[in-house]
Amino acid sequence: MKKVFLSLALASTLFLSSCIGSFGLTNKYHEWNESVSNKFVNEIIFFFSWPIPVYPVCMLADMLVLNSIEFWTGSNPVASKTEVIDTENGKYLVESNENGYTITKGDETVQFINENGVWYVNQGDQKVEMFRYVDDNHICLNMGETTKIVELSQAGVDSFRSEMAK
C-alpha cells in the first residue's frame, strides 16, 4: 500500500510542477481570520481551523483545483479582492478588477480604470482621464483645463499639496 501511495505521489508531481499559484482561497480565509477581532480571538480561530479542518481543505482545494485553473487561465477565481471600507461618510464596497477598481456606495458606482498607464474615472456615462504616467518617477495630472507634472516622491506630493492650497 505504501508503494502505491508513493508511486501516485511521485507521478502527480509531473502534473503539479511549476504551478505554485497564489493560494487565493487559503489567503482569503487567513485574511478573514486576521480581521475578525483581537489577536487572542484570531489565534483561537486559527488554532481550531486546523483540526476542523478548514485550513487543510482550503490548501487542498487551492493545490488541486484553483491553482491549476490559475496556471492554465492566468487568473484565480477566488483571488479577486473585494473589501468593505467603513468611513465616517458610510460604507463603500471596493472591488479590484483586472484593470482597476470599482467602488460602490448604495446605488452609486464609480470605476477607476487603468488603460496602458492612463488612469480614468468612469461614473455613469462619463469617462475622464485622471492622470497618466510620464515615466517611473512622474505623473501628469489632468486638472480640467490644465495639466500638472507631479514627482512621485514625498517632496513632489508635498509641493503639489502646497500649490493646491493656495
Contact map, one row per residue, 1 for C-alpha under 8 A:
1111100000000000000000000000000000000000000000000000000000000000000000000000000000000000000000000000000000000000000000000000000000000000000000000000000000000000000000
1111110000000000000000000000000000000000000000000000000000000000000000000000000000000000000000000000000000000000000000000000000000000000000000000000000000000000000000
1111111000000000000000000000000000000000000000000000000000000000000000000000000000000000000000000000000000000000000000000000000000000000000000000000000000000000000000
1111111100000000000000000000000000000000000000000000000000000000000000000000000000000000000000000000000000000000000000000000000000000000000000000000000000000000000000
1111111110000000000000000000000000000000000000000000000000000000000000000000000000000000000000000000000000000000000000000000000000000000000000000000000000000000000000
0111111111000000000000000000000000000000000000000000000000000000000000000000000000000000000000000000000000000000000000000000000000000000000000000000000000000000000000
0011111111100000000000000000000000000000000000000000000000000000000000000000000000000000000000000000000000000000000000000000000000000000000000000000000000000000000000
0001111111110000000000000000000000000000000000000000000000000000000000000000000000000000000000000000000000000000000000000000000000000000000000000000000000000000000000
0000111111111000000000000000000000000000000000000000000000000000000000000000000000000000000000000000000000000000000000000000000000000000000000000000000000000000000000
0000011111111100000000000000000000000000000000000000000000000000000000000000000000000000000000000000000000000000000000000000000000000000000000000000000000000000000000
0000001111111110000000000000000000000000000000000000000000000000000000000000000000000000000000000000000000000000000000000000000000000000000000000000000000000000000000
0000000111111111000000000000000000000000000000000000000000000000000000000000000000000000000000000000000000000000000000000000000000000000000000000000000000000000000000
0000000011111111100000000000000000000000000000000000000000000000000000000000000000000000000000000000000000000000000000000000000000000000000000000000000000000000000000
0000000001111111100000000000000000000000000000000000000000000000000000000000000000000000000000000000000000000000000000000000000000000000000000000000000000000000000000
0000000000111111100000000000000000000000000000000000000000000000000000000000000000000000000000000000000000000000000000000000000000000000000000000000000000000000000000
0000000000011111111000000000000000000000000000000000000000000000000000000000000000000000000000000000000000000000000000000000000000000000000000000000000000000000000000
0000000000001111111100000000000000000000000000000000000000000000000000000000000000000000000000000000000000000000000000000000000000000000000000000000000000000000000000
0000000000000001111100000000000000000000000000000000000000000000000000000000000000000000000000000000000000000000000000000000000000000000000000000000000000000000000000
0000000000000001111110000000000000000000000000000000000000000000001100100000000000000000000000000000000000000000000000000000000000000000000000000000000000000000000000
0000000000000000111111000000000000000000000000000000000000000010001000000000000000000000000000000000000000000000000000000000000000000000000000000000000000000000000000
0000000000000000001111100000000000000000000000000000000000000010001101100000000000000000000000000000000000000000000000000000000000000000000000000000000000000000000000
0000000000000000000111110000000000000000000000000000000000000000001000000001001000000000000000000000000000000000000000000000000000000000000000000000000000000000000000
0000000000000000000011111110000000000000000000000000000000100110011000000000001000000000000000000000000000000000000000000000000000000000000000000000000000000000000000
0000000000000000000001111111000000000000000000000000000000000100010000000001011000000000000000000000000000000000000000000000000000000000000000000000000000000000000000
0000000000000000000000111111100000000000000000000000000001101100000000000000011000000000000000000000000000000000000000000000000000000000000000000000000000000000000000
0000000000000000000000111111110000000000000000000000001001100100000000000000000000000000000000000000000000000000000000000000000000000000000000000000000000000000000000
0000000000000000000000111111111000000000000000000000000000000000000000000000000000000000000000000000000000000000000000000000000000000000000000000000000000000000000000
0000000000000000000000011111111100000000000000000000000000000000000000000000001000000000000000000000000000000000000000000000000000000000000000000000000000000000000000
0000000000000000000000001111111110000000000000000000001000000000000000000000000000000000000000000000000000000000000000000000000000000000000000000000000000000000000000
0000000000000000000000000111111111000000000000000000000000000000000000000000000000000000000000000000000000000000000000000000000000000000000000000000000000000000000000
0000000000000000000000000011111111100000000000000000000000000000000000000000000000000000000000000000000000000000000000000000000000000000000000000000000000000000000000
0000000000000000000000000001111111110000000000000000000000000000000000000000000000000000000000000000000000000000000000000000000000000000000000000000000000000000000000
0000000000000000000000000000111111110000010011000000000000000000000000000000000000000000000000000000000000000000000000000000000000000000000000000000000000000000000000
0000000000000000000000000000011111111010010000000000000000000000000000000000000000000000000000000000000000000000000000000000000000000000000000000000000000000000000000
0000000000000000000000000000001111111000010000000000000000000000000000000000000000000000000000000000000000000000000000000000000000000000000000000000000000000000000000
0000000000000000000000000000000111111100110000000000000000000000000000000000000000000000000000000000000000000000000000000000000000000000000000000000000000000000000000
0000000000000000000000000000000001111111110000000000000000000000000000000000000000000000000000000000000000000000000000000000000000000000000000000000000000000000000000
0000000000000000000000000000000000011111110000000000000000000000000000000000000000000000000000000000000000000000000000000000000000000000000000000000000000000000000000
0000000000000000000000000000000001001111111000000000000000000000000000000000000000000000000000000000000000000000000000000000000000000000000000000000000000000000000000
0000000000000000000000000000000000001111111100000000000000000000000000000000000000000000000000000000000000000000000000000000000000000000000000000000000000000000000000
0000000000000000000000000000000000011111111110000000000000000000000000000000000000000000000000000000000000000000000000000000000000000000000000000000000000000000000000
0000000000000000000000000000000011111111111111000000000000000000000000000000000000000000000000000000000000000000000000000000000000000000000000000000000000000000000000
0000000000000000000000000000000000000011111111100000000000000000000000000000000000000000000000000000000000000000000000000000000000000000000000000000000000000000000000
0000000000000000000000000000000000000001111111110000000000000000000000000000000000000000000000000000000000000000000000000000000000000000000000000000000000000000000000
0000000000000000000000000000000010000000111111111000000000000000000000000000000000000000000000000000000000000000000000000000000000000000000000000000000000000000000000
0000000000000000000000000000000010000000011111111100000000000000000000000000000000000000000000000000000000000000000000000000000000000000000000000000000000000000000000
0000000000000000000000000000000000000000001111111110000000000000000000000000000000000000000000000000000000000000000000000000000000000000000000000000000000000000000000
0000000000000000000000000000000000000000000111111111100000000000000000000000000000000000000000000000000000000000000000000000000000000000000000000000000000000000000000
0000000000000000000000000000000000000000000011111111111000000000000000000000000000000000000000000000000000000000000000000000000000000000000000000000000000000000000000
0000000000000000000000000000000000000000000001111111111100000000000000000000000000000000000000000000000000000000000000000000000000000000000000000000000000000000000000
0000000000000000000000000000000000000000000000111111110000000000000000000000000000000000000000000000000000000000000000000000000000000000000000000000000000000000000000
0000000000000000000000000000000000000000000000011111110000000000000000000000000000000000000000000000000000000000000000000000000000000000000000000000000000000000000000
0000000000000000000000000000000000000000000000011111111110000000000000000000000000000000000000000000000000000000000000000000000000000000000000000000000000000000000000
0000000000000000000000000000000000000000000000001111111111000000000000000000000000000000000000000000000000000000000000000000000000000000000000000000000000000000000000
0000000000000000000000000100100000000000000000001100111111100000000000000000000000000000000000000000000000000000000000000000000000000000000000000000000000000000000000
0000000000000000000000000000000000000000000000000100111111110000000000000000000000000000000000000000000000000000000000000000000000000000000000000000000000000000000000
0000000000000000000000000000000000000000000000000000111111111000000000000000000000000000000000000000000000000000000000000000000000000000000000000000000000000000000000
0000000000000000000000001100000000000000000000000000011111111100000000000000000000000000000000000000000000000000000000000000000000000000000000000000000000000000000000
0000000000000000000000101100000000000000000000000000001111111110000000000000000000000000000000000000000000000000000000000000000000000000000000000000000000000000000000
0000000000000000000000000000000000000000000000000000000111111111000000000000000000000000000000000000000000000000000000000000000000000000000000000000000000000000000000
0000000000000000000000001000000000000000000000000000000011111111110000000000000000000000000000000000000000000000000000000000000000000000000000000000000000000000000000
0000000000000000000000111100000000000000000000000000000001111111111000000000000000000000000000000000000000000000000000000000000000000000000000000000000000000000000000
0000000000000000000110100000000000000000000000000000000000111111111100000000000000000000000000000000000000000000000000000000000000000000000000000000000000000000000000
0000000000000000000000000000000000000000000000000000000000011111111100000000000000000000000000000000000000000000000000000000000000000000000000000000000000000000000000
0000000000000000000000000000000000000000000000000000000000001111111110000000000000000000000000000000000000000000000000000000000000000000000000000000000000000000000000
0000000000000000000000110000000000000000000000000000000000001111111111000001110000000000000000000000000000000000000000000000000000000000000000000000000000000000000000
0000000000000000001111100000000000000000000000000000000000000111111111100001000000000000000000000000000000000000000000000000000000000000000000000000000000000000000000
0000000000000000001010000000000000000000000000000000000000000011111111110000000000000000000000000000000000000000000000000000000000000000000000000000000000000000000000
0000000000000000000000000000000000000000000000000000000000000000111111111111100000000000000000000000000000000000000000000000000000000000000000000000000000000000000000
0000000000000000000010000000000000000000000000000000000000000000011111111111100000000000000000000000000000000000000000000000000000000000000000000000000000000000000000
0000000000000000001010000000000000000000000000000000000000000000001111111110000000000000000000000000000000000000000000000000000000000000000000000000000000000000000000
0000000000000000000000000000000000000000000000000000000000000000000111111100000000000000000000000000000000000000000000000000000000000000000000000000000000000000000000
0000000000000000000000000000000000000000000000000000000000000000000011111111000000000000000000000000000000000000000000000000000000000000000000000000000000000000000000
0000000000000000000000000000000000000000000000000000000000000000000011111111000000000000000000000000000000000000000000000000000000000000000000000000000000000000000000
0000000000000000000000000000000000000000000000000000000000000000000011101111101000000000000000000000000000000000000000000000000000000000000000000000000000000000000000
0000000000000000000001010000000000000000000000000000000000000000011011001111111100000000000000000000000000000000000000000000000000000000000000000000000000000000000000
0000000000000000000000000000000000000000000000000000000000000000010011000011111100000000000000000000000000000000000000000000000000000000000000000000000000000000000000
0000000000000000000000011000000000000000000000000000000000000000010000000001111100000000000000000000000000000000000000000000000000000000000000000000000000000000000000
0000000000000000000001111001000000000000000000000000000000000000000000000011111110000000000000000000000000000000000000000000000000000000000000000000000000000000000000
0000000000000000000000000000000000000000000000000000000000000000000000000001111111000000000000111000000000000000000000000000000000000000000000000000000000000000000000
0000000000000000000000000000000000000000000000000000000000000000000000000000001111100000000000111000000000000000000000000000000000000000000000000000000000000000000000
0000000000000000000000000000000000000000000000000000000000000000000000000000000111110000000011110000000000000000000000000000000000000000000000000000000000000000000000
0000000000000000000000000000000000000000000000000000000000000000000000000000000011111000000011100000000000000000000000000000000000000000000000000000000000000000000000
0000000000000000000000000000000000000000000000000000000000000000000000000000000001111100001111000000000000000000000000000000000000000000000000000000000000000000000000
0000000000000000000000000000000000000000000000000000000000000000000000000000000000111110001111000000000000000000000000000000000000000000000000000000000000000000000000
0000000000000000000000000000000000000000000000000000000000000000000000000000000000011111111100000000000000000000000000000000000000000000000000000000000000000000000000
0000000000000000000000000000000000000000000000000000000000000000000000000000000000001111111100000000000000000000000000000000000000000000000000000000000000000000000000
0000000000000000000000000000000000000000000000000000000000000000000000000000000000000111110000000000000000000000000000000000000000000000000000000000000000000000000000
0000000000000000000000000000000000000000000000000000000000000000000000000000000000000111111000000000000000000000000000000000000000000000000000000000000000000000000000
0000000000000000000000000000000000000000000000000000000000000000000000000000000000000111111100000000000010000000000000000000000000000000000000000000000000000000000000
0000000000000000000000000000000000000000000000000000000000000000000000000000000000011110111110000000000010000000000000000000000000000000000000000000000000000000000000
0000000000000000000000000000000000000000000000000000000000000000000000000000000000011110011111000000001110000000000000000000000000000000000000000000000000000000000000
0000000000000000000000000000000000000000000000000000000000000000000000000000000001111000001111100000011110000000000000000000000000000000000000000000000000000000000000
0000000000000000000000000000000000000000000000000000000000000000000000000000000001111000000111110000111100000000000000000000000000000000000000000000000000000000000000
0000000000000000000000000000000000000000000000000000000000000000000000000000000111100000000011111000111000000000000000000000000000000000000000000000000000000000000000
0000000000000000000000000000000000000000000000000000000000000000000000000000000111000000000001111101110000000000000000000000000000000000000000000000000000000000000000
0000000000000000000000000000000000000000000000000000000000000000000000000000000110000000000000111111110000000000000000000000000000000000000000000000000000000000000000
0000000000000000000000000000000000000000000000000000000000000000000000000000000000000000000000011111000000000000000000000000000000000000000000000000000000000000000000
0000000000000000000000000000000000000000000000000000000000000000000000000000000000000000000000001111100000000000111000000000000000000000000000000000000000000000000000
0000000000000000000000000000000000000000000000000000000000000000000000000000000000000000000000011111110000000011110000000000000000000000000000000000000000000000000000
0000000000000000000000000000000000000000000000000000000000000000000000000000000000000000000001111011111000000011100000000000000000000000000000000000000000000000000000
0000000000000000000000000000000000000000000000000000000000000000000000000000000000000000000011111001111100001111000000000000000000000000000000000000000000000000000000
0000000000000000000000000000000000000000000000000000000000000000000000000000000000000000000111100000111110001110000000000000000000000000000000000000000000000000000000
0000000000000000000000000000000000000000000000000000000000000000000000000000000000000000000111000000011111111100000000000000000000000000000000000000000000000000000000
0000000000000000000000000000000000000000000000000000000000000000000000000000000000000000011110000000001111111000000000000000000000000000000000000000000000000000000000
0000000000000000000000000000000000000000000000000000000000000000000000000000000000000000000000000000000111110000000000000000000000000000000000000000000000000000000000
0000000000000000000000000000000000000000000000000000000000000000000000000000000000000000000000000000000111111000000000000000000000000000000000000000000000000000000000
0000000000000000000000000000000000000000000000000000000000000000000000000000000000000000000000000000000111111100000000000000000000000000000000000000000000000000000000
0000000000000000000000000000000000000000000000000000000000000000000000000000000000000000000000000000011110111110000000000011000000000000000000000000000000000000000000
0000000000000000000000000000000000000000000000000000000000000000000000000000000000000000000000000000011100011111000000001111000000000000000000000000000000000000000000
0000000000000000000000000000000000000000000000000000000000000000000000000000000000000000000000000001111000001111100000001110000000000000000000000000000000000000000000
0000000000000000000000000000000000000000000000000000000000000000000000000000000000000000000000000001110000000111110000111100000000000000000000000000000000000000000000
0000000000000000000000000000000000000000000000000000000000000000000000000000000000000000000000000011100000000011111000111100000000000000000000000000000000000000000000
0000000000000000000000000000000000000000000000000000000000000000000000000000000000000000000000000011000000000001111111110000000000000000000000000000000000000000000000
0000000000000000000000000000000000000000000000000000000000000000000000000000000000000000000000000010000000000000111111110000000000000000000000000000000000000000000000
0000000000000000000000000000000000000000000000000000000000000000000000000000000000000000000000000000000000000000011111000000000000000000000000000000000000000000000000
0000000000000000000000000000000000000000000000000000000000000000000000000000000000000000000000000000000000000000011111100000000000011000000000000000000000000000000000
0000000000000000000000000000000000000000000000000000000000000000000000000000000000000000000000000000000000000000011111110000000011111000000000000000000000000000000000
0000000000000000000000000000000000000000000000000000000000000000000000000000000000000000000000000000000000000001111011111000000011110000000000000000000000000000000000
0000000000000000000000000000000000000000000000000000000000000000000000000000000000000000000000000000000000000001111001111100001111100000000000000000000000000000000000
0000000000000000000000000000000000000000000000000000000000000000000000000000000000000000000000000000000000000111100000111110001111000000000000000000000000000000000000
0000000000000000000000000000000000000000000000000000000000000000000000000000000000000000000000000000000000000111100000011111111100000000000000000000000000000000000000
0000000000000000000000000000000000000000000000000000000000000000000000000000000000000000000000000000000000001110000000001111111000000000000000000000000000000000000000
0000000000000000000000000000000000000000000000000000000000000000000000000000000000000000000000000000000000001100000000000111110000000000000000000000000000000000000000
0000000000000000000000000000000000000000000000000000000000000000000000000000000000000000000000000000000000000000000000000111111000000000000000000000000000000000000000
0000000000000000000000000000000000000000000000000000000000000000000000000000000000000000000000000000000000000000000000000111111100000000000000000000000000000000000000
0000000000000000000000000000000000000000000000000000000000000000000000000000000000000000000000000000000000000000000000011110111110000000000000000000000000000000000000
0000000000000000000000000000000000000000000000000000000000000000000000000000000000000000000000000000000000000000000000011100011111000000000000000000000000000000000000
0000000000000000000000000000000000000000000000000000000000000000000000000000000000000000000000000000000000000000000001111000001111110000000001000000000000000000000000
0000000000000000000000000000000000000000000000000000000000000000000000000000000000000000000000000000000000000000000001111000000111110000000011100000000000000000000000
0000000000000000000000000000000000000000000000000000000000000000000000000000000000000000000000000000000000000000000001110000000011111000001111000000000000000000000000
0000000000000000000000000000000000000000000000000000000000000000000000000000000000000000000000000000000000000000000011100000000011111100001110000000000000000000000000
0000000000000000000000000000000000000000000000000000000000000000000000000000000000000000000000000000000000000000000011000000000000111111011100000000000000000000000000
0000000000000000000000000000000000000000000000000000000000000000000000000000000000000000000000000000000000000000000000000000000000011111111100000000000000000000000000
0000000000000000000000000000000000000000000000000000000000000000000000000000000000000000000000000000000000000000000000000000000000001111111000000000000000000000000000
0000000000000000000000000000000000000000000000000000000000000000000000000000000000000000000000000000000000000000000000000000000000001111110000000000000000000000000000
0000000000000000000000000000000000000000000000000000000000000000000000000000000000000000000000000000000000000000000000000000000000000111111000000000001110000000000000
0000000000000000000000000000000000000000000000000000000000000000000000000000000000000000000000000000000000000000000000000000000000001111111100000000111100000000000000
0000000000000000000000000000000000000000000000000000000000000000000000000000000000000000000000000000000000000000000000000000000000111110111110000000111100000000000000
0000000000000000000000000000000000000000000000000000000000000000000000000000000000000000000000000000000000000000000000000000000000111100011111000011110000000000000000
0000000000000000000000000000000000000000000000000000000000000000000000000000000000000000000000000000000000000000000000000000000001110000001111100011110000000000000000
0000000000000000000000000000000000000000000000000000000000000000000000000000000000000000000000000000000000000000000000000000000011100000000111111111000000000000000000
0000000000000000000000000000000000000000000000000000000000000000000000000000000000000000000000000000000000000000000000000000000001000000000011111111000000000000000000
0000000000000000000000000000000000000000000000000000000000000000000000000000000000000000000000000000000000000000000000000000000000000000000001111110000000000000000000
0000000000000000000000000000000000000000000000000000000000000000000000000000000000000000000000000000000000000000000000000000000000000000000001111110000000000000000000
0000000000000000000000000000000000000000000000000000000000000000000000000000000000000000000000000000000000000000000000000000000000000000000001111111000000000000000000
0000000000000000000000000000000000000000000000000000000000000000000000000000000000000000000000000000000000000000000000000000000000000000000111111111100000000000000000
0000000000000000000000000000000000000000000000000000000000000000000000000000000000000000000000000000000000000000000000000000000000000000000111100111110000000000000000
0000000000000000000000000000000000000000000000000000000000000000000000000000000000000000000000000000000000000000000000000000000000000000011110000011111000000000000000
0000000000000000000000000000000000000000000000000000000000000000000000000000000000000000000000000000000000000000000000000000000000000000011110000001111100011001000000
0000000000000000000000000000000000000000000000000000000000000000000000000000000000000000000000000000000000000000000000000000000000000000111000000000111110111000000000
0000000000000000000000000000000000000000000000000000000000000000000000000000000000000000000000000000000000000000000000000000000000000000111000000000011111011000000000
0000000000000000000000000000000000000000000000000000000000000000000000000000000000000000000000000000000000000000000000000000000000000000100000000000001111111000000000
0000000000000000000000000000000000000000000000000000000000000000000000000000000000000000000000000000000000000000000000000000000000000000000000000000000111111100000000
0000000000000000000000000000000000000000000000000000000000000000000000000000000000000000000000000000000000000000000000000000000000000000000000000000001011111110000000
0000000000000000000000000000000000000000000000000000000000000000000000000000000000000000000000000000000000000000000000000000000000000000000000000000011111111111000000
0000000000000000000000000000000000000000000000000000000000000000000000000000000000000000000000000000000000000000000000000000000000000000000000000000011111111111100000
0000000000000000000000000000000000000000000000000000000000000000000000000000000000000000000000000000000000000000000000000000000000000000000000000000000001111111110000
0000000000000000000000000000000000000000000000000000000000000000000000000000000000000000000000000000000000000000000000000000000000000000000000000000000000111111111000
0000000000000000000000000000000000000000000000000000000000000000000000000000000000000000000000000000000000000000000000000000000000000000000000000000010000011111111100
0000000000000000000000000000000000000000000000000000000000000000000000000000000000000000000000000000000000000000000000000000000000000000000000000000000000001111111110
0000000000000000000000000000000000000000000000000000000000000000000000000000000000000000000000000000000000000000000000000000000000000000000000000000000000000111111111
0000000000000000000000000000000000000000000000000000000000000000000000000000000000000000000000000000000000000000000000000000000000000000000000000000000000000011111111
0000000000000000000000000000000000000000000000000000000000000000000000000000000000000000000000000000000000000000000000000000000000000000000000000000000000000001111111
0000000000000000000000000000000000000000000000000000000000000000000000000000000000000000000000000000000000000000000000000000000000000000000000000000000000000000111111
0000000000000000000000000000000000000000000000000000000000000000000000000000000000000000000000000000000000000000000000000000000000000000000000000000000000000000011111
